[in-house]
């Protein structure tokens, strides 16, 4: 079974403060991990994926297999970062690939 | 030139009615999904189809019936609608495992309100 846990439903930070959105996963194999973002009145879109190891809009996420975590980080929050963030996992065994999402964390950046 | 499109965008209907939501993707992807996002923004997978075949059915009431006439379309039909079915339904598509690009592309969502 595969599971994604995002323990925080809401994270409120001040503009310029560091951000860390937590994500833990459960999967027996080697998963692919993603972060998706949903801005107000927009569709879900991919923010970044662990295999790319890139920084998007200042966000980074490192896969920690020992801790089974894939936390999303940004050193300085901006107002436009306010959105719903979903961590997602895709298993890599068999053809029944399933993209499983966490319950999401709402990031609120205030002045 | 939308990649994943859903219709309608909004749907208001009475309890007990039967309704359908359509989804089409022009990305040539093999896999399509339906997700339900509830009022708390929780996102749960409902179904997944791969090349027109159902591969995932996540404990969804059998009032919900997906239909995939071809791999570019995955429609969702809901019978005997209930108040608790009110939610935003998202369609998505992705390329199958084994290829490099496994990003999922989402439709804009269909907000279903049952009154």
Interface residues (C-beta under 8 A of the other chain):
Chain A: X9 X32 X34 X36 X38 X42 X43 X44 X45 X46 X49 X84 X86 X88 X90 X92 X94 X95 X96 X97 X98 X99 X100 X101 X103 X104 X106
Chain B: X31 X33 X35 X40 X41 X42 X43 X44 X45 X48 X50 X55 X56 X90 X92 X94 X96 X97 X102 X103 X104 X106 X107 X108 X109
